[in-house]
Amino acid sequence: IHDKILLSDFISKKVKLTRKGSDFIGLCPFHKEKTPSFTVSDPKGFFHCFGCSAHGDIISFVMQLDSLDFMDALEFLAKEIGVSFSDYRSFSKEENKDFKEIKGVIESSKDYFVDCLYLEEGQRVRNYLKKRNISIKAAQYFELGIATDRSNGLFKFLKNKNFKKENIIKSNLIRLGSNNSLYDFFRNRLIFPIQDERGNTIGFGGRSL
């Protein structure tokens, strides 16, 4: 990434830069200012703001500007230069395929929980939300859902989606019983999806009903 992307070229897509000697200067994207105090140095490979002290390389710039974590910033920049990020993961191709499927299991589970809230069996939970002054519009915005009393309703739903049994179990939403039976981890719960900064569902919280 450092070798393929010229720092000033990349930053100039976001910030209007003016050459000053061997460096560039512009208005800082991280705080409001009228006098430019944001410098970019290609020879040194970093940017620095003398106003708010923001500092770093191209990866730091993407992390701070787009609120991404380190790995997401790497993946974004890899796409910029046409490099397959998955080629540099520690996963084998098969492991990477399973990883993507587990993410799919979690996303589909969120849809299942949300749909259950608006079924007949979700009426008492909708009444509970109403008592807590949580409108249906708010519940939909935050994608609240429910886990029903059914012991394996989610598992059957995921199985019908043709997800691999092993990956369904690896999601930790389905547990393996002592007699090798599979059962839903969340039951009789109000479900809150947990998302990362990019809006991807990565887990769930459950409130007992």
matplotlib code that plots the C-alpha trace (Angstrom):
import matplotlib.pyplot as plt

x = [0.0, 2.8, 4.7, 1.7, -0.1, 1.4, 0.2, -0.4, -2.3, -4.7, -5.3, -5.8, -9.0, -10.3, -8.4, -7.4, -3.6, -1.1, 2.6, 4.9, 8.5, 8.8, 5.5, 1.9, -0.4, -4.2, -7.1, -7.2, -10.1, -10.2, -11.1, -12.5, -9.9, -9.6, -5.8, -4.1, -2.1, -2.4, 0.8, 1.5, 5.0, 5.5, 9.3, 8.5, 5.2, 3.1, 0.6, 0.6, -1.7, -0.2, -3.7, -5.1, -2.0, -3.6, -0.7, 0.0, 0.4, -2.1, -3.6, -4.0, -5.6, -8.3, -8.9, -9.4, -11.4, -13.8, -13.8, -12.5, -10.5, -7.0, -8.1, -11.0, -8.7, -6.3, -9.1, -10.3, -6.8, -6.1, -9.2, -7.8, -4.7, -6.5, -5.0, -7.1, -7.1, -8.0, -4.8, -2.9, -5.2, -3.9, -7.0, -6.9, -9.3, -11.7, -11.4, -12.1, -15.2, -16.5, -15.8, -18.0, -20.7, -20.7, -21.2, -24.1, -25.5, -25.4, -27.0, -29.8, -30.4, -31.0, -33.6, -35.2, -35.4, -36.9, -39.5, -40.6, -41.3, -44.1, -45.7, -48.7, -46.4, -44.6, -47.7, -46.9, -43.4, -44.7, -47.0, -44.0, -42.1, -45.1, -45.2, -41.5, -42.4, -40.4, -42.3, -42.6, -40.7, -37.8, -37.9, -37.6, -34.9, -32.7, -33.8, -35.1, -36.4, -37.4, -36.2, -39.3, -39.9, -39.3, -36.2, -34.9, -36.8, -33.7, -31.8, -34.5, -34.6, -30.9, -30.9, -33.5, -31.1, -28.7, -25.9, -23.5, -24.3, -20.7, -20.9, -24.3, -22.8, -19.6, -21.8, -22.5, -26.2, -26.9, -25.6, -25.0, -26.7, -25.3, -27.4, -26.1, -29.4, -29.1, -31.0, -31.2, -29.0, -31.5, -35.0, -37.8, -35.7, -36.0, -33.1, -30.8, -28.4, -24.8, -23.2, -19.7, -19.0, -19.8, -23.3, -22.5, -24.2, -21.6, -23.6, -26.6, -27.7, -30.9, -33.2, -35.2, -38.9]
y = [0.0, 2.4, 1.6, 1.8, 4.9, 8.4, 10.0, 13.5, 12.0, 10.1, 12.9, 15.5, 13.6, 14.7, 17.9, 20.7, 20.7, 23.4, 22.6, 24.3, 23.3, 19.6, 19.2, 20.1, 22.2, 22.5, 22.9, 20.2, 17.7, 16.8, 20.2, 23.5, 26.1, 29.1, 29.2, 26.0, 24.1, 20.6, 19.4, 16.3, 15.0, 12.4, 11.9, 11.3, 9.4, 11.1, 14.0, 16.4, 19.1, 21.9, 22.9, 19.8, 17.5, 14.9, 12.8, 9.6, 7.7, 6.8, 4.0, 6.4, 9.0, 6.5, 5.3, 8.8, 10.2, 7.3, 6.0, 2.6, 0.1, -0.9, -4.0, -2.3, 0.6, -2.0, -3.7, -0.3, 0.7, -2.7, -2.3, 1.1, -0.5, -3.6, -6.0, -8.9, -8.4, -12.0, -13.2, -11.7, -13.0, -15.9, -17.9, -20.5, -20.0, -22.5, -20.9, -17.5, -18.9, -20.2, -16.9, -15.1, -17.7, -17.2, -13.5, -14.4, -16.6, -13.7, -11.3, -13.8, -14.4, -10.7, -10.8, -13.8, -12.1, -8.9, -10.8, -12.7, -9.4, -8.7, -12.1, -12.9, -14.3, -11.0, -9.1, -9.2, -7.9, -5.1, -4.3, -4.3, -1.9, 0.4, 0.5, 1.5, 4.3, 2.7, 3.3, 0.7, 3.2, 3.3, -0.5, -0.8, 1.8, -0.1, -3.5, -4.8, -8.4, -11.3, -14.8, -17.0, -19.8, -22.3, -24.4, -24.6, -22.2, -20.2, -23.3, -24.6, -21.2, -21.1, -24.8, -23.9, -21.1, -23.9, -22.7, -25.4, -27.0, -26.5, -22.7, -22.4, -23.8, -21.6, -18.5, -19.4, -18.6, -22.4, -24.7, -28.4, -30.3, -33.3, -35.7, -34.0, -32.1, -28.5, -25.7, -21.9, -20.0, -17.1, -18.0, -15.8, -12.7, -9.2, -9.0, -6.1, -6.4, -5.3, -3.6, -2.4, 1.1, 0.1, -1.2, -4.9, -7.0, -8.8, -10.2, -9.8, -8.8, -10.3, -9.0, -11.7, -11.5]
z = [0.0, 0.9, -2.2, -4.6, -3.4, -3.4, -0.2, -1.7, -4.6, -2.4, 0.2, -2.6, -3.5, -0.1, 0.6, -1.7, -1.5, -2.5, -3.1, -0.6, -1.3, -1.2, 0.8, 0.4, 2.6, 2.9, 5.3, 7.8, 7.3, 11.0, 12.4, 11.2, 10.2, 7.9, 7.7, 6.3, 8.9, 7.4, 5.7, 3.6, 3.0, 0.3, 1.1, 4.8, 4.0, 6.6, 7.2, 10.1, 11.3, 13.3, 14.5, 16.0, 16.0, 13.7, 12.4, 10.6, 7.3, 4.6, 6.7, 9.7, 7.4, 6.2, 9.7, 11.1, 8.1, 7.6, 11.2, 10.2, 12.2, 11.0, 9.1, 7.4, 6.3, 4.8, 2.9, 1.6, 0.4, -1.1, -3.3, -4.4, -5.9, -7.2, -4.7, -3.3, 0.4, 1.1, -0.5, 2.4, 5.2, 7.3, 6.1, 3.5, 0.6, 2.2, 5.6, 4.1, 2.3, 5.7, 7.4, 4.8, 5.3, 9.1, 8.5, 6.3, 9.1, 11.5, 9.0, 8.2, 11.9, 12.4, 9.6, 11.3, 14.7, 13.1, 11.2, 14.3, 16.1, 13.6, 13.7, 16.0, 18.7, 18.7, 19.8, 23.6, 22.8, 20.7, 23.7, 26.0, 23.7, 23.6, 27.4, 27.3, 24.9, 22.1, 18.9, 16.0, 13.9, 16.4, 16.7, 12.9, 12.7, 15.3, 13.8, 17.1, 17.0, 19.2, 19.8, 20.3, 22.8, 20.0, 20.8, 17.2, 15.1, 14.1, 13.3, 11.0, 9.3, 8.8, 7.6, 5.0, 3.8, 2.9, 5.3, 6.3, 9.6, 10.9, 10.1, 11.7, 14.9, 14.6, 14.6, 18.3, 17.7, 17.7, 20.4, 20.4, 23.2, 25.2, 23.1, 19.8, 19.4, 18.2, 19.9, 19.6, 22.0, 22.3, 23.4, 24.8, 24.4, 23.0, 20.5, 19.9, 17.0, 17.7, 14.7, 13.8, 12.6, 9.0, 9.9, 9.7, 12.3, 14.3, 17.2, 19.4, 22.9, 24.4, 27.1, 29.0, 28.7]

ax = plt.figure().add_subplot(projection="3d")
ax.plot(x, y, z, "-o")
ax.set_aspect("equal")
plt.show()
